[in-house]
Amino acid sequence: MILCCGEALIDMIPTATTQGQTAFVPHSGGSVFNTAIALGRLNVPTGFLSGVSTDTFGQQLCADLAASNVSSEHLIRSDKLTTLAIVHLKDGSATYSFYDDNSAGRMISPKELPQLSSDVQALYFGGISLAAEPAADTYASLLAREGQNRLVMLDPNIRPDFIKEEARYRDRLTAMFKHTDIVKTSDEDLDWLIPDQPDLDTQVAALLSKGPKVVIVTKGAEGATAFTRHGNTSVPAPSVDVCDTVGAGDTFNAGFLAGLADLGCLTPDEDKLTSLDCLVPALTFGAAVAAHTVSRAGANPPWRHEMS
Protein backbone atom coordinates (compact mmCIF):
# COMPACT_ATOMS: atom_id res chain seq x y z
CA MET A 1 0.00 0.00 0.00
CA ILE A 2 0.99 3.61 -0.66
CA LEU A 3 -0.20 5.76 2.24
CA CYS A 4 -0.88 9.38 1.28
CA CYS A 5 -0.56 11.67 4.30
CA GLY A 6 -1.89 15.21 4.19
CA GLU A 7 -4.80 17.53 3.62
CA ALA A 8 -8.33 16.77 2.49
CA LEU A 9 -10.55 19.76 1.88
CA ILE A 10 -13.41 21.09 -0.16
CA ASP A 11 -12.57 23.13 -3.25
CA MET A 12 -15.32 25.65 -3.94
CA ILE A 13 -15.17 25.78 -7.74
CA PRO A 14 -16.65 28.79 -9.57
CA THR A 15 -19.44 27.75 -11.95
CA ALA A 16 -21.70 29.88 -14.12
CA THR A 17 -25.40 29.68 -13.29
CA THR A 18 -28.20 29.79 -15.83
CA GLN A 19 -28.75 33.43 -14.80
CA GLY A 20 -25.17 34.29 -15.76
CA GLN A 21 -23.97 34.67 -12.18
CA THR A 22 -21.03 32.81 -10.60
CA ALA A 23 -21.81 30.17 -7.99
CA PHE A 24 -19.35 28.02 -6.06
CA VAL A 25 -19.82 24.24 -6.22
CA PRO A 26 -18.18 22.02 -3.55
CA HIS A 27 -15.71 19.48 -4.92
CA SER A 28 -13.57 17.17 -2.82
CA GLY A 29 -9.93 18.14 -3.06
CA GLY A 30 -6.63 18.94 -1.44
CA SER A 31 -3.25 18.22 -2.96
CA VAL A 32 -2.58 14.97 -1.08
CA PHE A 33 -6.24 13.89 -1.34
CA ASN A 34 -6.06 14.32 -5.13
CA THR A 35 -2.95 12.14 -5.30
CA ALA A 36 -4.64 9.43 -3.24
CA ILE A 37 -7.73 9.50 -5.47
CA ALA A 38 -5.59 9.27 -8.59
CA LEU A 39 -3.61 6.32 -7.20
CA GLY A 40 -6.81 4.50 -6.26
CA ARG A 41 -8.20 4.99 -9.75
CA LEU A 42 -4.98 3.57 -11.18
CA ASN A 43 -5.62 0.34 -9.23
CA VAL A 44 -2.70 0.86 -6.85
CA PRO A 45 -3.43 -0.24 -3.25
CA THR A 46 -3.77 3.14 -1.54
CA GLY A 47 -4.64 4.50 1.88
CA PHE A 48 -5.20 8.03 3.11
CA LEU A 49 -4.13 9.49 6.46
CA SER A 50 -5.60 12.84 7.42
CA GLY A 51 -7.85 14.60 9.88
CA VAL A 52 -11.35 14.47 8.43
CA SER A 53 -14.48 16.01 9.87
CA THR A 54 -17.69 14.17 10.66
CA ASP A 55 -19.61 17.10 9.12
CA THR A 56 -21.40 16.94 5.76
CA PHE A 57 -18.28 17.87 3.82
CA GLY A 58 -16.27 15.26 5.70
CA GLN A 59 -18.84 12.66 4.75
CA GLN A 60 -18.45 13.76 1.14
CA LEU A 61 -14.67 13.31 1.36
CA CYS A 62 -15.03 9.80 2.78
CA ALA A 63 -17.56 8.81 0.12
CA ASP A 64 -15.25 10.02 -2.64
CA LEU A 65 -12.31 8.10 -1.20
CA ALA A 66 -14.37 4.92 -1.20
CA ALA A 67 -15.62 5.54 -4.74
CA SER A 68 -12.00 5.67 -5.97
CA ASN A 69 -10.85 2.55 -4.09
CA VAL A 70 -8.89 4.40 -1.38
CA SER A 71 -8.83 2.93 2.13
CA SER A 72 -10.09 5.18 4.96
CA GLU A 73 -8.77 3.03 7.80
CA HIS A 74 -6.07 5.58 8.71
CA LEU A 75 -8.38 8.61 8.95
CA ILE A 76 -8.50 10.64 12.16
CA ARG A 77 -12.14 11.75 12.57
CA SER A 78 -13.40 14.70 14.65
CA ASP A 79 -16.34 17.07 14.82
CA LYS A 80 -14.22 20.09 13.84
CA LEU A 81 -15.10 21.74 10.52
CA THR A 82 -13.73 20.83 7.10
CA THR A 83 -11.20 23.13 5.44
CA LEU A 84 -12.63 25.16 2.54
CA ALA A 85 -10.57 26.44 -0.41
CA ILE A 86 -12.18 29.07 -2.59
CA VAL A 87 -10.80 28.56 -6.11
CA HIS A 88 -10.18 31.50 -8.43
CA LEU A 89 -9.60 30.61 -12.09
CA LYS A 90 -7.88 32.90 -14.59
CA ASP A 91 -6.89 31.69 -18.05
CA GLY A 92 -7.17 28.08 -16.84
CA SER A 93 -4.79 28.54 -13.88
CA ALA A 94 -5.97 28.33 -10.29
CA THR A 95 -5.27 30.40 -7.18
CA TYR A 96 -6.83 29.73 -3.78
CA SER A 97 -8.17 31.39 -0.63
CA PHE A 98 -8.19 29.03 2.36
CA TYR A 99 -10.53 28.85 5.36
CA ASP A 100 -8.64 26.52 7.68
CA ASP A 101 -8.55 27.83 11.27
CA ASN A 102 -9.21 25.10 13.87
CA SER A 103 -10.23 22.65 11.14
CA ALA A 104 -10.37 18.87 11.47
CA GLY A 105 -7.38 18.49 9.20
CA ARG A 106 -5.24 21.17 10.78
CA MET A 107 -5.67 20.20 14.42
CA ILE A 108 -4.44 16.58 14.43
CA SER A 109 -1.71 15.74 16.93
CA PRO A 110 1.04 13.08 17.08
CA LYS A 111 -0.78 11.14 19.80
CA GLU A 112 -3.67 10.56 17.37
CA LEU A 113 -1.49 8.97 14.70
CA PRO A 114 -2.18 5.30 14.00
CA GLN A 115 0.50 2.65 13.99
CA LEU A 116 1.39 1.54 10.48
CA SER A 117 1.50 -2.09 9.46
CA SER A 118 4.10 -3.68 7.20
CA ASP A 119 1.55 -3.51 4.36
CA VAL A 120 2.42 0.19 4.02
CA GLN A 121 5.28 0.10 1.52
CA ALA A 122 5.52 3.79 0.69
CA LEU A 123 4.60 7.16 2.23
CA TYR A 124 3.61 10.29 0.34
CA PHE A 125 3.56 13.80 1.89
CA GLY A 126 2.97 17.29 0.57
CA GLY A 127 0.72 20.27 0.08
CA ILE A 128 -0.47 22.86 2.55
CA SER A 129 -0.53 20.24 5.31
CA LEU A 130 3.23 20.77 5.66
CA ALA A 131 2.75 24.49 6.33
CA ALA A 132 -0.33 24.52 8.60
CA GLU A 133 0.53 23.92 12.25
CA PRO A 134 -0.01 21.89 14.36
CA ALA A 135 -0.77 19.26 11.68
CA ALA A 136 2.47 20.08 9.87
CA ASP A 137 4.53 19.02 12.88
CA THR A 138 2.37 15.91 13.22
CA TYR A 139 3.15 14.81 9.68
CA ALA A 140 6.84 15.53 10.24
CA SER A 141 6.76 13.32 13.32
CA LEU A 142 5.03 10.57 11.35
CA LEU A 143 7.77 10.67 8.72
CA ALA A 144 10.51 10.54 11.36
CA ARG A 145 8.77 7.60 13.07
CA GLU A 146 7.70 5.55 10.05
CA GLY A 147 9.92 6.60 7.13
CA GLN A 148 12.74 4.15 7.69
CA ASN A 149 12.73 1.17 5.28
CA ARG A 150 9.82 2.65 3.31
CA LEU A 151 9.95 4.65 0.09
CA VAL A 152 9.10 8.29 0.86
CA MET A 153 8.02 10.89 -1.69
CA LEU A 154 7.34 14.54 -0.85
CA ASP A 155 5.91 17.36 -2.95
CA PRO A 156 6.11 20.65 -1.01
CA ASN A 157 3.76 22.36 -3.52
CA ILE A 158 4.76 25.76 -2.12
CA ARG A 159 1.95 28.29 -1.60
CA PRO A 160 3.70 31.39 -0.19
CA ASP A 161 0.44 33.15 0.74
CA PHE A 162 -0.45 30.24 3.04
CA ILE A 163 2.85 30.23 4.98
CA LYS A 164 2.60 32.05 8.32
CA GLU A 165 5.90 31.04 9.93
CA GLU A 166 8.42 30.94 7.07
CA ALA A 167 11.48 30.07 9.17
CA ARG A 168 9.68 27.21 10.93
CA TYR A 169 8.33 25.96 7.59
CA ARG A 170 11.77 25.96 5.99
CA ASP A 171 13.26 24.16 9.00
CA ARG A 172 10.49 21.56 8.91
CA LEU A 173 10.97 20.85 5.21
CA THR A 174 14.74 20.60 5.66
CA ALA A 175 14.27 18.06 8.45
CA MET A 176 11.80 16.06 6.34
CA PHE A 177 14.08 16.07 3.28
CA LYS A 178 16.64 14.09 5.32
CA HIS A 179 14.15 11.18 5.47
CA THR A 180 12.81 11.57 1.91
CA ASP A 181 13.80 9.53 -1.15
CA ILE A 182 11.99 11.55 -3.85
CA VAL A 183 11.19 15.26 -3.86
CA LYS A 184 8.95 16.56 -6.66
CA THR A 185 9.02 20.30 -7.30
CA SER A 186 8.08 22.78 -9.96
CA ASP A 187 10.63 25.34 -11.10
CA GLU A 188 8.63 27.93 -9.09
CA ASP A 189 8.94 25.75 -5.98
CA LEU A 190 12.70 25.55 -6.46
CA ASP A 191 12.98 29.33 -6.73
CA TRP A 192 11.30 29.59 -3.32
CA LEU A 193 13.12 26.67 -1.69
CA ILE A 194 16.61 27.53 -2.96
CA PRO A 195 16.53 31.28 -3.67
CA ASP A 196 20.27 31.91 -3.36
CA GLN A 197 21.42 29.80 -6.33
CA PRO A 198 21.74 31.20 -9.87
CA ASP A 199 20.22 28.42 -11.98
CA LEU A 200 18.20 25.24 -11.89
CA ASP A 201 21.16 22.86 -11.89
CA THR A 202 22.71 24.42 -8.79
CA GLN A 203 19.31 24.64 -7.11
CA VAL A 204 18.74 20.93 -7.68
CA ALA A 205 22.25 20.09 -6.46
CA ALA A 206 21.57 22.04 -3.28
CA LEU A 207 18.29 20.17 -2.75
CA LEU A 208 19.92 16.77 -3.38
CA SER A 209 22.52 17.64 -0.74
CA LYS A 210 19.71 17.84 1.83
CA GLY A 211 19.00 14.10 1.56
CA PRO A 212 16.76 13.05 -1.36
CA LYS A 213 17.97 10.46 -3.83
CA VAL A 214 15.82 11.86 -6.66
CA VAL A 215 14.57 15.38 -7.36
CA ILE A 216 11.89 15.68 -10.03
CA VAL A 217 11.25 19.08 -11.59
CA THR A 218 8.04 19.50 -13.58
CA LYS A 219 7.61 22.29 -16.13
CA GLY A 220 4.03 21.89 -17.29
CA ALA A 221 3.84 21.53 -21.06
CA GLU A 222 7.65 21.21 -21.21
CA GLY A 223 7.59 17.86 -19.39
CA ALA A 224 9.55 16.64 -16.38
CA THR A 225 13.16 15.94 -15.46
CA ALA A 226 14.48 13.61 -12.77
CA PHE A 227 17.84 14.50 -11.23
CA THR A 228 20.02 12.12 -9.23
CA ARG A 229 23.59 12.28 -7.98
CA HIS A 230 24.60 10.50 -11.20
CA GLY A 231 22.89 12.72 -13.76
CA ASN A 232 19.43 13.53 -15.07
CA THR A 233 16.81 12.30 -17.51
CA SER A 234 13.83 14.08 -19.04
CA VAL A 235 10.51 13.09 -20.61
CA PRO A 236 8.20 15.31 -22.69
CA ALA A 237 4.62 16.11 -21.77
CA PRO A 238 1.97 14.74 -24.15
CA SER A 239 0.35 17.40 -26.30
CA VAL A 240 -3.27 17.97 -25.23
CA ASP A 241 -5.88 20.71 -25.27
CA VAL A 242 -5.73 22.12 -21.74
CA CYS A 243 -9.04 22.78 -19.98
CA ASP A 244 -7.45 23.80 -16.67
CA THR A 245 -4.45 22.85 -14.54
CA VAL A 246 -6.28 21.99 -11.29
CA GLY A 247 -4.69 18.86 -9.82
CA ALA A 248 -2.09 18.48 -12.57
CA GLY A 249 0.92 18.15 -10.28
CA ASP A 250 -0.97 15.94 -7.82
CA THR A 251 -1.91 13.47 -10.53
CA PHE A 252 1.59 13.52 -12.01
CA ASN A 253 2.79 12.36 -8.61
CA ALA A 254 0.22 9.57 -8.56
CA GLY A 255 1.17 8.44 -12.04
CA PHE A 256 4.86 8.46 -11.15
CA LEU A 257 4.28 6.40 -7.99
CA ALA A 258 1.96 4.04 -9.88
CA GLY A 259 4.68 3.64 -12.49
CA LEU A 260 7.18 2.72 -9.79
CA ALA A 261 4.68 0.25 -8.31
CA ASP A 262 4.08 -1.37 -11.71
CA LEU A 263 7.84 -1.84 -12.11
CA GLY A 264 8.44 -3.19 -8.60
CA CYS A 265 10.44 -0.06 -7.78
CA LEU A 266 8.65 1.17 -4.65
CA THR A 267 11.86 0.88 -2.69
CA PRO A 268 14.28 3.21 -0.91
CA ASP A 269 17.18 1.25 -2.44
CA GLU A 270 19.09 3.98 -4.26
CA ASP A 271 20.59 1.82 -7.02
CA LYS A 272 17.20 0.48 -8.08
CA LEU A 273 15.23 3.69 -7.55
CA THR A 274 17.63 5.85 -9.55
CA SER A 275 18.05 3.43 -12.45
CA LEU A 276 16.77 4.58 -15.85
CA ASP A 277 14.76 1.36 -16.03
CA CYS A 278 12.66 2.71 -13.15
CA LEU A 279 12.78 6.47 -13.67
CA VAL A 280 12.00 6.80 -17.37
CA PRO A 281 8.83 4.65 -17.50
CA ALA A 282 7.57 6.13 -14.22
CA LEU A 283 8.15 9.72 -15.41
CA THR A 284 6.46 8.92 -18.71
CA PHE A 285 3.42 7.43 -16.99
CA GLY A 286 3.22 10.38 -14.61
CA ALA A 287 3.21 12.81 -17.53
CA ALA A 288 0.51 10.80 -19.29
CA VAL A 289 -1.73 10.76 -16.21
CA ALA A 290 -1.30 14.51 -15.74
CA ALA A 291 -2.14 15.11 -19.41
CA HIS A 292 -5.46 13.31 -18.98
CA THR A 293 -6.24 15.46 -15.95
CA VAL A 294 -5.55 18.84 -17.55
CA SER A 295 -7.67 17.91 -20.57
CA ARG A 296 -10.84 18.04 -18.45
CA ALA A 297 -12.28 20.32 -15.81
CA GLY A 298 -11.09 20.17 -12.21
CA ALA A 299 -9.02 17.55 -10.42
CA ASN A 300 -10.59 14.58 -12.17
CA PRO A 301 -7.79 12.03 -12.62
CA PRO A 302 -8.15 9.15 -15.07
CA TRP A 303 -8.99 5.54 -14.28
CA ARG A 304 -6.55 2.79 -15.25
CA HIS A 305 -8.66 1.69 -18.22
CA GLU A 306 -8.41 5.20 -19.68
CA MET A 307 -4.63 4.92 -19.79
CA SER A 308 -4.56 1.97 -22.18
Solvent accessible surface area in square Angstrom, and as a share of the most:
residue,aa,sasa,rsa
1,M,49,0.22
2,I,1,0.00
3,L,0,0.00
4,C,0,0.00
5,C,0,0.00
6,G,0,0.00
7,E,17,0.08
8,A,6,0.05
9,L,4,0.02
10,I,0,0.00
11,D,9,0.05
12,M,30,0.13
13,I,26,0.13
14,P,33,0.21
15,T,62,0.36
16,A,83,0.64
17,T,46,0.27
18,T,135,0.79
19,Q,142,0.63
20,G,67,0.64
21,Q,126,0.56
22,T,90,0.53
23,A,39,0.30
24,F,86,0.36
25,V,60,0.34
26,P,53,0.33
27,H,87,0.39
28,S,21,0.14
29,G,0,0.00
30,G,5,0.05
31,S,11,0.07
32,V,0,0.00
33,F,4,0.02
34,N,11,0.06
35,T,0,0.00
36,A,0,0.00
37,I,11,0.06
38,A,0,0.00
39,L,0,0.00
40,G,0,0.00
41,R,43,0.16
42,L,0,0.00
43,N,101,0.52
44,V,11,0.06
45,P,92,0.58
46,T,4,0.02
47,G,0,0.00
48,F,0,0.00
49,L,0,0.00
50,S,0,0.00
51,G,3,0.02
52,V,2,0.01
53,S,1,0.01
54,T,64,0.37
55,D,37,0.19
56,T,105,0.61
57,F,60,0.25
58,G,0,0.00
59,Q,109,0.48
60,Q,52,0.23
61,L,1,0.01
62,C,25,0.15
63,A,60,0.47
64,D,51,0.26
65,L,0,0.00
66,A,69,0.54
67,A,70,0.54
68,S,2,0.01
69,N,92,0.47
70,V,7,0.04
71,S,33,0.22
72,S,45,0.29
73,E,131,0.59
74,H,15,0.07
75,L,25,0.12
76,I,19,0.10
77,R,104,0.38
78,S,31,0.20
79,D,124,0.64
80,K,74,0.31
81,L,131,0.65
82,T,14,0.08
83,T,9,0.05
84,L,49,0.24
85,A,0,0.00
86,I,36,0.18
87,V,1,0.00
88,H,84,0.37
89,L,72,0.36
90,K,159,0.67
91,D,142,0.73
92,G,23,0.22
93,S,61,0.40
94,A,24,0.18
95,T,88,0.51
96,Y,50,0.19
97,S,44,0.29
98,F,49,0.20
99,Y,140,0.53
100,D,14,0.07
101,D,126,0.65
102,N,91,0.47
103,S,3,0.02
104,A,4,0.03
105,G,16,0.15
106,R,47,0.17
107,M,72,0.32
108,I,4,0.02
109,S,31,0.20
110,P,72,0.45
111,K,188,0.80
112,E,74,0.33
113,L,16,0.08
114,P,37,0.23
115,Q,139,0.62
116,L,21,0.10
117,S,62,0.40
118,S,108,0.70
119,D,101,0.52
120,V,4,0.02
121,Q,93,0.41
122,A,1,0.01
123,L,1,0.01
124,Y,0,0.00
125,F,0,0.00
126,G,0,0.00
127,G,2,0.02
128,I,12,0.06
129,S,6,0.04
130,L,0,0.00
131,A,17,0.13
132,A,5,0.04
133,E,47,0.21
134,P,55,0.34
135,A,2,0.02
136,A,0,0.00
137,D,57,0.30
138,T,1,0.00
139,Y,2,0.01
140,A,23,0.18
141,S,42,0.27
142,L,0,0.00
143,L,1,0.01
144,A,55,0.43
145,R,102,0.37
146,E,19,0.08
147,G,8,0.08
148,Q,136,0.60
149,N,142,0.73
150,R,30,0.11
151,L,1,0.00
152,V,0,0.00
153,M,1,0.00
154,L,0,0.00
155,D,5,0.02
156,P,0,0.00
157,N,33,0.17
158,I,18,0.09
159,R,73,0.27
160,P,78,0.49
161,D,138,0.72
162,F,22,0.09
163,I,25,0.13
164,K,153,0.65
165,E,95,0.43
166,E,87,0.39
167,A,74,0.57
168,R,116,0.42
169,Y,5,0.02
170,R,66,0.24
171,D,99,0.51
172,R,16,0.06
173,L,2,0.01
174,T,51,0.30
175,A,50,0.39
176,M,3,0.01
177,F,4,0.02
178,K,138,0.59
179,H,82,0.37
180,T,3,0.02
181,D,8,0.04
182,I,0,0.00
183,V,0,0.00
184,K,7,0.03
185,T,0,0.00
186,S,27,0.17
187,D,49,0.25
188,E,120,0.54
189,D,12,0.06
190,L,0,0.00
191,D,84,0.44
192,W,41,0.14
193,L,17,0.08
194,I,9,0.05
195,P,90,0.56
196,D,116,0.60
197,Q,66,0.29
198,P,117,0.74
199,D,71,0.37
200,L,43,0.21
201,D,94,0.49
202,T,51,0.30
203,Q,12,0.06
204,V,3,0.02
205,A,58,0.45
206,A,24,0.19
207,L,0,0.00
208,L,16,0.08
209,S,94,0.61
210,K,68,0.29
211,G,29,0.28
212,P,0,0.00
213,K,42,0.18
214,V,0,0.00
215,V,0,0.00
216,I,0,0.00
217,V,1,0.01
218,T,24,0.14
219,K,79,0.34
220,G,60,0.58
221,A,97,0.76
222,E,138,0.62
223,G,6,0.06
224,A,5,0.04
225,T,24,0.14
226,A,0,0.00
227,F,19,0.08
228,T,15,0.09
229,R,121,0.44
230,H,148,0.66
231,G,37,0.36
232,N,95,0.49
233,T,23,0.13
234,S,74,0.47
235,V,10,0.06
236,P,110,0.69
237,A,31,0.24
238,P,61,0.38
239,S,118,0.76
240,V,60,0.34
241,D,131,0.68
242,V,91,0.53
243,C,69,0.41
244,D,10,0.05
245,T,63,0.36
246,V,7,0.04
247,G,10,0.10
248,A,22,0.17
249,G,33,0.32
250,D,12,0.06
251,T,0,0.00
252,F,9,0.04
253,N,0,0.00
254,A,0,0.00
255,G,0,0.00
256,F,0,0.00
257,L,2,0.01
258,A,0,0.00
259,G,4,0.04
260,L,0,0.00
261,A,33,0.25
262,D,86,0.45
263,L,75,0.37
264,G,46,0.44
265,C,4,0.02
266,L,15,0.07
267,T,27,0.16
268,P,44,0.28
269,D,75,0.39
270,E,55,0.24
271,D,115,0.60
272,K,92,0.39
273,L,0,0.00
274,T,17,0.10
275,S,37,0.24
276,L,111,0.55
277,D,116,0.60
278,C,5,0.03
279,L,3,0.01
280,V,55,0.32
281,P,56,0.35
282,A,0,0.00
283,L,0,0.00
284,T,71,0.41
285,F,37,0.15
286,G,0,0.00
287,A,9,0.07
288,A,26,0.20
289,V,0,0.00
290,A,16,0.12
291,A,10,0.08
292,H,62,0.28
293,T,0,0.00
294,V,17,0.09
295,S,51,0.33
296,R,64,0.23
297,A,71,0.55
298,G,18,0.17
299,A,33,0.25
300,N,59,0.30
301,P,2,0.01
302,P,0,0.00
303,W,82,0.29
304,R,66,0.24
305,H,136,0.61
306,E,53,0.24
307,M,36,0.16
308,S,136,0.88
